[in-house]
Amino acid sequence: MALKDVQEILGMFGAGAVLCVGGNDPAPAAELRLHGALVDSVNALEELAPWRADTHARYDCVVVEASAMLEIGTLESSFAQLYRIEARWVVIRFAEHRDLICASPEVGLRRDWENAAIRAGFRRAPQAVSCERYTGQCNDPLVPALLEFERIPPAALAAFPFEQLLADRKLHMDMSREAGERADAHMVRYALAATLVRAGDTVLDCACGLGYGSAILAAQSGGARYIGVDIDPGSTAYATANFGAQYGVEYVAASATDLSFLEDDSIDLVVTFETIEHLQDYQGFLKEALRVLRPDGRIIASVPNLWVDETGNDPNPYHFHAFDYATFRATMGACFLLEERYAQSAPGGFKLRDWPRMLDQLALDAPDEQTEWLILVGACDPLAKAAQRAYRDGALAGRAPLPGCWVADIGGHYDNPWLYRTMVDRQTRLRERSLLTDLAARALGQMPMQSADFGAALTVLGHALLAQPQSPHVDDLMPLIDAYLGQDMPNPHAKRWQMSAAYVAARLAQARGERALASMYLTAVAQADFMEFGPLLASKAVAAAFDLGVMAMAENDHARAALHFGGGAQACRRALKADDINAIGDPAAPFGSGFEELGQVAQLGAQCARALELLPLARRSPGQFWREVNAKR
């Protein structure tokens, strides 16, 4: 239990200076120290009084055993004492006596602890919001294993007291300073949106209200810039005071329908929750969102699901429109490629008052379901949106061009580099398979055959067809692959896709039982010079050599299998000894992904070496050989 709790704490707040308070188990403190944290421990909260921050060490996080909170008075007085420590985060750990605490009518509910912390000057930590918790432990009203809070800066607390928030609650609310189901529902959408943020992205939270959602986005993702926009200057003033400095978010008072302070093609992700029903001209807003998004950008939006009364009208005076799924889908689909659909509910809702917290992903074409909110993820069409600015990869921002390094130079080697993150990169591309394959098919019709883009589209389509190798589309694709392989192209990225397309052609031929054709493609890949792109492409050459070896074993030709396995090991060795500029880039500021991919090359090489080493075993026990050799597959 201690290890699990510590891993959660580190995943939220990192390994900084930590104060552990109370409890009889020394394991959490020891585990934190093993992970590099600077840890002090005290047995009880009383040992911290009187506390003066100028004479005590400052802590990033205080981890308190819940039983220690109950020893000196009320929950609110205990949180008030914790507030004086000036640590940024407080984690309450319910490891000891949790059953007794849960049985107490005064302190057994999660809401009791959250309300006490909020009244003492804390908010619910933006780092702690998660989709898993929302649909899991949050549906249990009792205290969970951990509760996490963040100390509100004193100046913000003085400028915007809790009583003022309550007075304005019907218009807007900082949900990080509210307990309960509705607050959970509003916050978790931002945790979902954070999964869409790519390294180096510029993120726009449109109609951000009091800014807590922008903070969740910044706390839970690796973007480079976060902007929160709201039409109410009072809201952006609150957001700036409470979250601006701590999370590096820029809050701007502006209308969602007039984002003229932003240039065309300057945003990577637009997040806009429960916005368009408030706008008379919501089509104008979506066109404005499309304008500011880059051609490989995304949008995630939500609306209430048909919040209407018996008259057929939305009783909320601030809502101009009511949406069902069909209308919402048509509205978003007019501007964006629709990628994902979610249905969300929470207790105490407008329609489904007794439903649990739910956040379910549904197929875009699935029948309508009862739900409180509709959420859609859309993507710009990089083949349809004309770029007004030069290609930019935010993950490479601040890196000077390195002569002779082309591995990450997408803008210089693709005719339409905006396709790369949307169609190619496995971490960032379209998640909906039919949308991805449609984009790849359209790219084949628009991109020149001599381009890297064409080869990337061929490979994406080939991998998709591996699930249905007897499809007539395979017969259409194979001649295009052959034609692409016949091109003499100096572009190193095109060389990459020639090898990748040949490899996927081999896999398709294997799946169709065309062994001679598969062998031909695999031999071409194994013998190709992967260094024309760089050592990372050795993964294809080594994999092809392994496949050839396995095919030879199936034909009982162990001598030929040994040659192929040995060739794969040698290709791996060559890659690992080669100049690594086109794997890791600048050694002084290397690409972490380059090391990961070199590790994959090494794993494939180890597989070939292991196969060569254990080849005699295959005659006696082929199953054992396969289990030993195929572990990295």
N, C-alpha and C positions, 0 to 999 in steps of 0.2 A: 504493500500500500504506500509506504514512504517513497519508494522509487517512482511509482506512477504519479503521485502528487508532485514530486520534485520535477519530473519531466514536464508536467503541465505548467508548473510555475516558470520553469526556464523557457518553455515555448512561448509564454506570454510576456515575460519581463526580463529575460536574459539572466546572465550570471554577473550581477553587480555586487554592491554592498548590501548585505541582508542581515536583519536582526530577527532572530527566532525567539519567540516569547512563549513560555509555558510548555506543559506537556512532559511526560515521563519518557518519551522515546527520543533518544539522541540520533536516530537514523536520518531524519530529514536534514539536520544540520551537517552531518557527516557526508551525506550524499551531495548536498549543495557544494561543500568544499571540494569534493572529488571532481566536480564539474567547473572548478575555478572560481567559485564565488568567494567573496570576502565575508565571513560569517561571524557574528557575535551572538551570544545566547544569554538570556536571563530567564529566571524561573517564573517570574510573575510580573504583572503590570505594575504592582506597587514599587518594584525596584527602579522604575523609570521616573518616579516622581520625587522631588520636583525636577522637571525637565527644562533645560535651557539649551537651545540649538547651538548657541555660540560656544558652549563648553563641552558638547558631546559630538561624537562622530555622526556624520550625516549618512543616512541610509537611502538606498533606492527603493527597497522593499522591506516591509515588516511582515513576517509570517507568524500568526498568533494562533495557538491552540484555543479552540472555542471555549473550553472549560475555564481557561484563564480569564476570559472576558466576563464570566459570570461570578467571579470571586470578589469583585470590588464595588458592586453596585448595579445600576441599570445598564442595559446595552448602550443607551445613548451616552451615559457618562463614560463608559469604557471607550467608545469611539471618540469622544471628545478628548480623552487623554491620548489616544493614538494620533489624533489630528495635530497635537502639539509637537509630536516627534519630527514633523516636517518631511517624512519619507513620502515619495511620490505615490507608492502603491501599498495597500494593505491587503493581505490574504488571510482569511479566516479558514482554519483547517479543522474539520469536524472528524478527527480520527479517534479521539478518546471520548467515551461516554456519549456517542452520537445517539444511541437508542434512548438514553435518558433524556437528552435534549429534545429529541423528536417527540417524546411523550409529554413534554411540558406544554400546557396551553399558552404560556406567556412567551416562550422563546423557541418553540418547535417549528415555526413556519419560516420559510425563506423570506417571505414578505416582511416579517418582524425585523430581521437583521438588516434588510435593505433599507427599510424606512428609518431605522435608528442611525445607520451610517449616513444617509442623505441629510437627516436633520443635523448631524454633527459636522457637516461640511464636506462630505465625500460624494462622489458619483460612482455609478457602476462602471467598471473599467472597460474602455472600448476594446481592449485586447481580448477580453473574456467572452465576447459574444460569438456564438457559433451556431451553424445550422444543426449540428448534431445535438448540442445541448437543448436547442429550442424544441426539437421533436422528441427528445428523450427526457433528461432530468428536469427540465422546466415544467413538464406536465405533472410532476410530483410536487405538491405544495410544501413538503417537508424540506428541511435544510439538506443541501447536497454535500458532497465531500469537501468542496472548496467554494468559497465566495470571495470575489475579487473586487476591490474598490480603488478609486484614484482620488487623491487629495485635490480639491479645487483650490487654485491659487487664492490666497487671502484677498488680494485686490479685486479679483473677479467676484468673490463671495460677498464682499462689501458693496460692490457696485450693483450686483444683481441678486439680492437676497431671495431666499426660497419663497417668501410670502408674495413677492412680486411675480414670480413665476406662476404661482397658483392663481393669482388674479387674472392673468392673461391666458390661462390654460385652454379656454374654449377656442382661441385663435391659433395658438401654437404652444408647444411644450418641449422642454429639453428632456427627452425620454431617458437619458442617462441619470436623471434626477427624479425618476419615478419608478416605483415598483409595480409589478403586476403584468397581466397577460398582454394588454394592449401595448405597453412599453416594449415588452419582449418582441412583439410582432413588428413594430416599427424598426427596432434596432437590427433584427436578424436579416432583414432585407439587405442591409449594407454589408453584412458579413458575406452574403451570397454574391453581391456585386464585387466585393474585393477579390473573389476568385477569378474575375475577368481582367484584372489589372495585370499588365505585362511589365517586365522590367523596363524602367526608364519612361513609362507612360506619363502623359499629362492628363489628369482626370478632372472632369467638371461635374460637380454636384449641383444640379439645377433645381431651384426652389429648395434650398438647403435648410430653410427654417432657422433654428437656433444652432445649427452647425454640428450636432453630435454625430450625424451620419458621416460627414466629411472626415471627422476624427477617426471613426471606425475604419473608413477606407484607408486613411494614412497609416493607422496602427497595424493593419493586417495585410498590407501589400507592399510591393517594391517599386512603386511609381516614383517619378522624379519630382512631379509638381502636382499639387492639389488645389483646386479653386472651388470655392463655394459661392453660389449666387442666390440672392433672395431679394425680392422687390422691397422688403421692409428694412430701412436703415437701422431700426432698433434691433432687429434680429441679427443682422450682420455685426453690429456693435457687440452684442452679447457673445456671438460666436467667436469674434476676434479676441475678446477678453478671456474667454474660457478655454478655447482650443487653439487659437492662432499660433501662439509662440510654441506651445508644447508639441504640436503636431505639424508645424510648418505649413499650415493651410492659409491660403489667401482668401479672405472673404470680401465680396464685392456686392454693393447694393445696386441691383439692375433687374430689369424685367426679363423673364424667360423668353419673351418674344422679340427682344432687342438685345442681342449679345454683341453689339457693334464694337465693344472694347476688345473682342477677340478676333484675331485674323482668320481668314479662310484656312482650312486644313491645319489647325493648330492643336486640336484635341484628339486624344486617342480613345477615351471612353467618356460617354455622357451617362450619368446616373440621375434619374428623375422619377422619384416615387410620389405617387398621388399628386400629380401636377396637372395633367392635361384636363382633368375634369373641372379644374379651377379656372381654365382659360377659355374665353369666348372664342378666340382664334387659335385652337390647338393645332390646326394644320400649319399655321404660320410658325408656331414654335418648332414643330418637327422639321420644317424646311430650314429653320435657323440652326437646329441641331445638326442637320445634314451638312449645312455650309461649314460649320466650324470643325466637324469631324474630318480626320484624315481619310483617304480612300481605303485604308485598312482598319478604320475605327469601328467601335461598337457602341451600342446603346442598350441600357436596361431600364425598363419603365414598369410602373404598376398603376392600376386603377382599382377602385372599389368595384365589385362585381354586382352590377345592377342594384344599387342601393336605391330602391324606390318604395314608396308607400302604396296604400290602396288606391290612390289616384293615379299612379303611374309616374309620379314625379319624385325627384330626390329631395327630401325635406331639409337637407343641409343648405342654408342660404348662400354658402360660399361655392357651391357646386353648380356649374352651368350645364353639365352634361352627365348622362348616365350611360354606362357601357356594359354590354354583355360581351362574351368572348368573341363572337363573330364580328361585332363592330370594332372592338379593340384590335383584333387581328387585321382587319381590313385597313384600319387607320394606320397602324404601324407598318403593315406590308406595302403601303403605297410609297414608302420612302426607303425601306430597309429589307434586306434578306432576313427572314425570320428564322432564328436558329434554335431557340429553346423556349419552353413554356412551363410555368409553375403555377400551382394553385396553393393559396395560403389561407389558413384560418386561425382563429384564436378565440378563447372563451370571452363571453361578454360582447360579442360583435353585434353589428346592426341586424344581421339576418340569422346567424347561427350561434345563438347566445350560449349554448351548452356544449359546443364542440371543443375538442382539445386543440392544442397547438399543432398545426400541420403545415408542412411545406413540401409538397409533392411535385416532382417533375412529371409532366404528362407529354405524350406525343402531340405534335402540333395539330394533327387531324383527329385526335381522340374526341369522343362525344363530350358535350358540356357536363361538368360536374358541379355539385353544390360547393361553393367556396365563398369566402369573404372578399378576397383580393385576387386579381389576375396579374401575373407578371410575365413579361415577354422580353427576350433578349434578341436584339437585331444587329445586323452587321452591314456596313456599307458594302456596296458592290464595287470592287476595285477595277472591274472591267467597264463599269458604267460611269463612275464618278471621275470626272476630269480633274486631275490634280492642279492646284493653283500655285503650289510651292514645290521645291525640290524634295526628293525623298529624304526622310530622316529616320534613323533608328535610334530611339531614345536610349536604348541600352548601351550605345557606343558614344553617347554625348560626352564631350570633354576629352575624348581620345584623339590624339593627333594621328593622321594617316601614317602608316608604316610602310615604307617602300618594300615591294616584294611580297606584301601580305594581302592576299585577296580572299581569304577564307570567309571573312565577315563583311566584305565589301559588296553588299547586295545591290546598292544603288548604282555601282559602276559596272555590273555584270548581268543585270536583268533588264529587258526592254520595259517591263512594267514591274518595278521592284515592290510595288504595293501588294502584289500577289503573294509575296513570300510569307508574310505572317498569317495571311488569311487562308492560304492554300497549302503551304509547304511545311512550315515549322510545326512539329507535332505538339509542342507545348501551347501554341497560340492559335492554331488554325481553327476553322469552322468545326464545331463539335457535332453538327447534324450531318450524318453520312451522305444522305441524298443531296443536301445543299452543297457539300464539298465536291461530290462527283459531278454535279451539274456545273459548278464553277470550273472544274478542271476540263470538262467537255467543251465549255464555251471558250476557255483559254486556247484549246487546240484550234478552234476556228478563227481566233483573232491574232494569235502570236505567230511570228515567223518560225518556220521549221528550224532555222539556224540559231534559234535563241535558247538560252537556258530555261526560259519560261516554258517553252514547248516541251522540253524534256522533263521538266518537273511535273507538268500536267499529265504526260504519258505515264510517269511512274505512279502518281497518285491514283490514276484510273486503274492501272495494272494491279496495284495492291487491293483496291476495292473489289476487283473482279476475282481475286483469289477465293472469295467466298462463294463464287458461282462460276467455276472454270469452264463449264460447258455452255455458258451463255454465248449466243451469237455475237455479242459485243467483243468477245475475245478475238473472234475471226476478223473483226474490223480493226482491232487495236494492233495485232501482231505485225501487219504490213507497215503501219505507221512507225512502230518501233524499229523495224528493219531499215526503213528509209532514214530515220533519225541516226541510227548507228552508222549509216553510210556517209554522213556528212563529215567533212574535215573542218573542224571548228577550233580556233586557237583559244577561245574563251575557256578558262579553267573550270568555271561553273558548268558550262555545257559538257565538258569532259566528265565532270561528276555525274551528270544526268545520263550520259551515254552508258556509263558503267552501271548505274542504278537501274536504268530502263532494261538493259540486257539481263541483269540479275532477276528482275521481276518477270521478264519474259521466260527465263529458265524455270522459275517457280510455277508459272502458268502451264508451261509445257509438262513439267513433272506432274502437276495435278490432273492433267488431261491424259496422262499415260504415254506421252510422246517422249520417250527416254532419249532417243538419238538427238532430237531437237534440243531437249534440255541440256544434254551433254555439250552440244555445240555452243550454246549461249554461256554455260558455266565455264567452259574452257576459255572463251573469249574474255570473260571477266577475270579469271584467275591469271591470265597472261597479260592483261592490260597494265599499263604503267600508271599506277594510282598516284604517283608523285606529281603527275601533271596537274593534279588538284592539290594534293597534300597527303600527309600520313593518315589522316582520318579516314580517307577513302579506302584504306587497306582493309577496313571491315568487310567490304564487299568481296575483295580478292580472297581474303582468308576464308570467308564463309563459302565462297564458290569452291575453293579447294576442298573444304571439308565435305561439301555435298557430293563432289566428284568421288571422293574416297568412299563415302557411304554407298554410292551407286556401284562402285567397283566391288565392294564387299558383297553386295546383294548378288552380283554375278560370279561370286566365288573367286575373284581375281585379287588376292590379298597383296600380291606384288605391286600391282597398279595402285591399289588403295594406299600402300605405304608411300609411293611416290607423291600422291596427291596430299596426304596428311603432312608429309615432310615439306612439300612446297608451301602449304599454308603456314607452317611454323616459320619457314624462312621468310615469307612475305611479312609476317608479323615482326620478325626480328629486324628486317630492313626498315619497316615503318618506325619502330621504336628507336632506331639508331639515327634516323634521318633528321635533317634540319626541321625544327618544330615551329618555325615562324608561322606556317599555315595550319597550325593546330592550336597553339596557345597565344599567338600574336607576340606582343612585346613582352619579353621575359620580366621586365621591371613592373609591368601591370598586366599579368597574363589573364586570358579568358579561363574562368573556372570550368566552363563547359568543355573546353579543349582537353583538359586533363581527364574529365569524365569519359569523353569519347575515346581518348587514347587507352583508358582503362578497359573499355569495351573491346578495342582491338586486341589488347593483351589477353583478355578472357577468351576471345575466339582463337587466338594463337595457342593458348594453353589447352584448349579443347583439341586442336589438331595434334599438339605434342603428346597429349594424354592418349589420344587414339593410336598414335604411332607406337607409343610405349606399351599399350595393352593389346595390340593387334593379335598376339598369340592367344590371348584369352578368348577372343571371338570364336575360335574354332571349337573350344570346349564349352563355352557358356556365352552365347551371343547376347542373351538378355542382360547378364551381369556386365558385359562390355558396354552395352548401351546405357545402362544406369550410371556407370562410372564416367562415361565420356559425355553424355548428353546433359550433364548437370547445369552447364552454363548456357544451354541452347535458348 
